[in-house]
Amino acid sequence: MNENQPPTKRWVRVTCTEAIPLREGRAVQIAGHEVAIFNLGSHFLAIENKCPHRGGPLADGIVSGGTVVCPLHAWKIDLSTGKTINQPSAPPCVKTFATQVENGVLSLEIPVAASATIHFPQDCLATISQGPYLTRSASSEV
């Protein structure tokens, strides 16, 4: 197996949908990525959990429509595209990740190195944030 092989995308089960309250974001670290997942009611969206301005934690931002406002300096990010909305010069976008829900479990499509192993104990999924600066195991939601 070639160690220089680029990552391939894989669907990874992350958490139960109930672990992410309506109109809020939660952070998860998985396969080397820190991802902010948002519950918009009818669907979930996921982006890199790092504002392109100064690295603010987007999962802790305020959700408004299909956007999130960074809690540090109020940069507004479109959750579907990862693009900034309220800045005159277009900085780099944040990465977006495809989501899917099956039987109440949220999965993300994540680039994973061929040599990486993703394994969570059977009784839990990932560890997700519980809002600003708090963390808990998703197993309490399963």
C-alpha positions in Angstrom: 0.0 0.0 0.0 1.4 3.4 -1.0 1.7 5.8 2.1 1.6 8.8 -0.3 -1.8 7.8 -1.6 -4.3 10.7 -1.2 -7.1 10.2 1.3 -10.3 8.6 0.1 -13.8 9.6 1.3 -15.7 7.2 3.5 -19.0 7.5 5.3 -18.4 7.5 9.0 -21.2 7.1 11.6 -20.8 10.0 14.0 -23.7 10.4 16.5 -27.5 10.1 17.1 -29.4 13.0 15.6 -30.8 13.8 19.1 -27.3 14.7 20.3 -27.4 17.9 18.2 -30.2 20.3 19.3 -32.3 22.2 16.7 -30.6 25.3 15.3 -27.4 24.6 17.2 -23.9 23.3 16.3 -21.7 20.7 17.9 -18.1 19.9 17.2 -16.6 16.4 16.6 -13.0 15.3 15.9 -12.9 12.4 13.5 -10.2 11.1 11.1 -8.0 14.1 11.7 -10.7 16.6 11.0 -12.5 18.9 13.5 -16.0 19.3 12.1 -18.9 21.5 13.1 -22.3 19.8 12.6 -25.5 21.9 12.6 -29.1 20.7 13.0 -31.3 22.9 10.7 -34.4 20.9 11.5 -35.1 19.4 8.1 -31.5 18.4 7.6 -27.9 18.5 9.0 -24.9 20.4 7.5 -21.3 20.0 8.4 -18.3 22.3 7.9 -14.7 22.6 9.1 -14.9 23.9 12.7 -12.5 26.8 12.0 -13.4 30.3 10.9 -11.1 31.4 8.0 -10.5 34.8 9.7 -8.8 33.8 13.0 -9.8 30.2 13.5 -12.8 30.8 15.7 -14.9 27.7 16.7 -17.8 27.8 14.3 -19.8 25.1 16.2 -20.1 27.7 19.0 -21.6 30.3 16.6 -25.1 31.5 16.2 -27.1 29.7 13.5 -29.3 32.0 11.4 -31.1 30.4 8.4 -28.5 28.5 6.5 -25.5 30.4 8.0 -23.4 30.5 11.2 -21.9 33.6 12.7 -18.4 33.1 14.1 -18.4 33.8 17.9 -15.1 35.6 17.8 -15.4 38.3 15.2 -18.9 37.9 13.6 -17.8 36.5 10.3 -20.9 34.9 8.6 -20.3 31.5 6.9 -22.8 29.8 4.5 -23.3 26.3 5.8 -23.9 24.8 2.4 -20.9 26.2 0.6 -18.5 27.2 3.3 -18.1 30.7 1.8 -18.0 33.8 3.9 -21.0 36.1 3.3 -20.4 39.4 5.0 -16.8 40.2 4.1 -15.8 42.4 1.2 -12.7 40.4 0.2 -13.3 36.7 -0.4 -11.0 34.7 1.9 -10.6 31.0 1.5 -13.8 29.0 2.2 -14.1 26.4 5.0 -14.4 22.8 4.0 -17.9 21.3 3.8 -18.7 17.6 4.5 -21.7 15.7 3.1 -24.1 14.4 5.7 -26.7 11.6 5.8 -29.2 10.3 8.4 -30.1 6.7 8.6 -32.2 5.2 11.4 -31.6 8.3 13.5 -27.8 8.1 13.2 -25.9 11.0 11.5 -23.0 10.1 9.2 -20.4 12.3 7.6 -18.4 11.7 4.4 -14.9 12.3 5.5 -11.5 12.1 3.7 -9.6 9.3 5.4 -6.0 8.2 4.8 -5.8 4.7 3.5 -3.8 3.6 6.5 -6.2 5.2 9.0 -8.5 3.1 11.2 -11.7 4.5 12.5 -13.2 2.5 15.4 -15.6 3.5 18.1 -16.6 1.1 20.9 -19.9 -0.6 20.0 -21.8 1.1 22.8 -21.0 4.6 21.6 -20.2 6.6 18.5 -18.0 9.7 18.5 -17.4 12.2 21.2 -19.2 15.4 20.4 -19.2 18.8 22.0 -22.1 19.8 24.2 -21.9 23.5 23.2 -19.3 26.0 23.9 -16.2 24.4 25.5 -18.0 21.3 26.9 -17.6 17.7 25.7 -19.5 14.5 26.3 -19.6 11.0 25.0 -22.4 10.4 22.5 -23.0 7.0 24.1 -25.5 8.6 26.5 -27.6 9.4 23.4 -27.5 5.9 21.9 
